[in-house]
């Protein structure tokens, strides 16, 4: 029991440290992406931390298996380097018992990953997509930032607004510059609009949203020419293009609750269901893989086994993703579980190699001992048959 608590503590502490570093790296990259979208006006800065919080379970369900795998390699590798494993083996710690002790924390992590992948992560993904879709459903002028020149209408127009009202429905000192191609001459034509104030209105009949500008001027002409048209207006309306609404987009299969995936005949939903169920299995298989791969010769160094072990894990995960892609295309789910079976066989084979080697060495030693005994017995019988000369 003392050895079990000692090994479990070493593995879990190492896993917590490794998983924290991996989570920090992945979330930093994702946060930088969202931050750039907020700086360009595509997202509101107020929703960044909410989206990151909802995406956290989805990150953890993939980080924890890798963290456990690396933790076993580091923890057991240190024990081999410090000859602690040798002492444990001399005290009766067999490889079978070491595997059993390792499976207990692995089973705990597998239960955590199962809860994340089956229940918490889909809920968080659905909430994050709801927030992102609500941002995409806004018009282009809802994304504008006061006192900044920002591109609108797919980059064909540049807009500047000095200030907004509290409800963001009214804007002051509006500047718009748009470059179009003339239908008559085929030459580029620049249009510049200056207005004292503007507002967003919704047509009651069509439901379309319009930008209505008041008390301004419109300058239009070809760059480089002196002939420009100047038009003064009291009211000028322009249609605002909205992003596709949430009802027009289908939710990703990863955001659908697990209960709703049961009985589905859609290939993507079937692949999502089996992917969620396979993540806890991934934890147990990588734990079995890490035990034989952590064996290190003190003369070779502590990290000599890390590179091939990480490469094997990458091949495992890439194979799972490829199998999921094949299931999404309509192939059988057996492809996904066959990958787990293949790497489980590899893990059991690596665990059985030391035992087979010891048995082979014992058989060879027994055979050599038997040969030496039979050789000595024949030599003694020959000596007894010889008679001394008279």
KAVENVEN-V900683 format. One record per residue. N is the residue number from 0. RES is the residue in one small letter. SS is DSSP state (a for helix, b for strand, c for the rest). PSI is psi in whole degrees, 0 to 359 (NA if undefined). Layout:
<<N,RES,SS,PSI> <N,RES,SS,PSI>>
This chain:
<<0,x,c,326> <1,x,a,316> <2,x,a,323> <3,x,a,314> <4,x,a,323> <5,x,a,312> <6,x,a,321> <7,x,a,318> <8,x,a,318> <9,x,a,318> <10,x,a,314> <11,x,a,321> <12,x,a,318> <13,x,a,321> <14,x,a,320> <15,x,a,318> <16,x,a,314> <17,x,a,316> <18,x,a,325> <19,x,a,317> <20,x,a,315> <21,x,a,320> <22,x,a,321> <23,x,a,319> <24,x,a,312> <25,x,a,316> <26,x,a,329> <27,x,a,316> <28,x,a,317> <29,x,a,322> <30,x,a,324> <31,x,a,321> <32,x,a,313> <33,x,a,324> <34,x,a,322> <35,x,a,323> <36,x,a,324> <37,x,a,323> <38,x,a,327> <39,x,c,358> <40,x,c,3> <41,x,c,333> <42,x,c,153> <43,x,c,136> <44,x,a,338> <45,x,a,341> <46,x,a,358> <47,x,a,310> <48,x,a,329> <49,x,a,316> <50,x,a,318> <51,x,a,322> <52,x,a,320> <53,x,a,333> <54,x,a,349> <55,x,a,314> <56,x,a,324> <57,x,a,327> <58,x,a,319> <59,x,a,326> <60,x,a,339> <61,x,a,336> <62,x,a,321> <63,x,a,317> <64,x,a,318> <65,x,a,321> <66,x,a,320> <67,x,a,318> <68,x,a,311> <69,x,a,325> <70,x,a,318> <71,x,a,319> <72,x,a,316> <73,x,a,314> <74,x,a,309> <75,x,a,328> <76,x,a,321> <77,x,a,322> <78,x,a,323> <79,x,a,322> <80,x,a,321> <81,x,c,8> <82,x,c,18> <83,x,a,324> <84,x,a,326> <85,x,a,318> <86,x,a,318> <87,x,a,319> <88,x,a,322> <89,x,a,334> <90,x,c,4> <91,x,c,8> <92,x,c,111> <93,x,c,167> <94,x,a,326> <95,x,a,318> <96,x,a,324> <97,x,a,320> <98,x,a,318> <99,x,a,317> <100,x,a,326> <101,x,a,327> <102,x,a,337> <103,x,a,306> <104,x,a,328> <105,x,a,322> <106,x,a,323> <107,x,a,314> <108,x,a,325> <109,x,a,322> <110,x,a,321> <111,x,a,315> <112,x,a,322> <113,x,a,317> <114,x,a,321> <115,x,a,311> <116,x,a,326> <117,x,a,330> <118,x,a,306> <119,x,a,315> <120,x,a,316> <121,x,a,323> <122,x,a,316> <123,x,a,321> <124,x,a,320> <125,x,a,319> <126,x,a,318> <127,x,a,319> <128,x,a,325> <129,x,a,317> <130,x,a,316> <131,x,a,322> <132,x,a,322> <133,x,a,329> <134,x,a,321> <135,x,a,338> <136,x,c,352> <137,x,c,155> <138,x,c,172> <139,x,a,327> <140,x,a,344> <141,x,a,340> <142,x,a,356> <143,x,c,151> <144,x,c,130> <145,x,c,149> <146,x,c,29> <147,x,c,138> <148,x,c,124> <149,x,b,145> <150,x,b,139> <151,x,b,171> <152,x,a,48> <153,x,a,20> <154,x,a,359> <155,x,c,348> <156,x,b,150> <157,x,b,132> <158,x,b,142> <159,x,b,131> <160,x,b,132> <161,x,b,316> <162,x,b,159> <163,x,b,159> <164,x,c,174> <165,x,c,325> <166,x,c,6> <167,x,c,22> <168,x,c,339> <169,x,b,138> <170,x,b,148> <171,x,b,146> <172,x,b,78> <173,x,b,132> <174,x,b,129> <175,x,b,132> <176,x,b,126> <177,x,b,134> <178,x,b,120> <179,x,b,169> <180,x,b,126> <181,x,c,134> <182,x,c,335> <183,x,c,307> <184,x,c,343> <185,x,c,11> <186,x,c,152> <187,x,b,143> <188,x,b,131> <189,x,b,134> <190,x,b,129> <191,x,b,129> <192,x,b,131> <193,x,b,128> <194,x,b,149> <195,x,b,320> <196,x,b,164> <197,x,b,169> <198,x,b,160> <199,x,b,128> <200,x,b,156> <201,x,b,127> <202,x,c,128> <203,x,c,330> <204,x,c,310> <205,x,c,339> <206,x,c,5> <207,x,c,151> <208,x,b,138> <209,x,b,149> <210,x,b,118> <211,x,b,116> <212,x,b,148> <213,x,b,141> <214,x,b,75> <215,x,b,190> <216,x,b,154> <217,x,b,125> <218,x,b,129> <219,x,b,141> <220,x,b,178> <221,x,c,132> <222,x,c,133> <223,x,c,342> <224,x,c,159> <225,x,c,350> <226,x,c,105> <227,x,b,144> <228,x,b,130> <229,x,b,126> <230,x,b,129> <231,x,b,143> <232,x,b,151> <233,x,b,327> <234,x,b,133> <235,x,b,125> <236,x,b,142> <237,x,b,136> <238,x,b,136> <239,x,c,129> <240,x,c,123> <241,x,c,155> <242,x,c,157> <243,x,c,137> <244,x,c,168> <245,x,a,328> <246,x,a,337> <247,x,a,353> <248,x,c,142> <249,x,c,140> <250,x,c,146> <251,x,c,154> <252,x,a,332> <253,x,a,341> <254,x,a,358> <255,x,c,134> <256,x,c,149> <257,x,a,325> <258,x,a,323> <259,x,a,343> <260,x,a,340> <261,x,c,131> <262,x,c,2> <263,x,c,145> <264,x,c,4> <265,x,c,128> <266,x,a,320> <267,x,a,323> <268,x,a,324> <269,x,a,317> <270,x,a,321> <271,x,a,319> <272,x,a,312> <273,x,a,331> <274,x,a,317> <275,x,a,321> <276,x,a,335> <277,x,a,343> <278,x,a,318> <279,x,a,325> <280,x,a,323> <281,x,a,321> <282,x,a,314> <283,x,a,321> <284,x,a,317> <285,x,a,332> <286,x,a,318> <287,x,a,325> <288,x,a,324> <289,x,a,332> <290,x,a,307> <291,x,a,331> <292,x,a,344> <293,x,c,350> <294,x,c,124> <295,x,c,137> <296,x,c,127> <297,x,c,334> <298,x,c,338> <299,x,c,339> <300,x,c,160> <301,x,c,329> <302,x,c,17> <303,x,c,331> <304,x,c,357> <305,x,a,318> <306,x,a,308> <307,x,a,328> <308,x,a,316> <309,x,a,321> <310,x,a,320> <311,x,a,321> <312,x,a,319> <313,x,a,317> <314,x,a,320> <315,x,a,310> <316,x,a,320> <317,x,a,321> <318,x,a,321> <319,x,a,317> <320,x,a,320> <321,x,a,320> <322,x,a,323> <323,x,a,320> <324,x,a,322> <325,x,a,324> <326,x,a,322> <327,x,a,335> <328,x,c,1> <329,x,c,1> <330,x,c,176> <331,x,c,150> <332,x,c,351> <333,x,a,332> <334,x,a,320> <335,x,a,316> <336,x,a,339> <337,x,a,328> <338,x,a,317> <339,x,a,318> <340,x,a,322> <341,x,a,312> <342,x,a,335> <343,x,a,320> <344,x,a,321> <345,x,a,317> <346,x,a,315> <347,x,a,325> <348,x,a,318> <349,x,a,326> <350,x,a,330> <351,x,a,342> <352,x,a,312> <353,x,a,320> <354,x,a,319> <355,x,a,323> <356,x,a,317> <357,x,a,320> <358,x,a,320> <359,x,a,317> <360,x,a,320> <361,x,a,320> <362,x,a,319> <363,x,a,321> <364,x,a,320> <365,x,a,321> <366,x,a,317> <367,x,a,324> <368,x,a,318> <369,x,a,321> <370,x,a,319> <371,x,a,322> <372,x,a,317> <373,x,a,324> <374,x,a,319> <375,x,a,324> <376,x,a,321> <377,x,a,324> <378,x,a,320> <379,x,a,325> <380,x,a,323> <381,x,a,322> <382,x,a,324> <383,x,a,331> <384,x,a,335> <385,x,c,136> <386,x,c,144> <387,x,c,144> <388,x,c,145> <389,x,c,NA>>
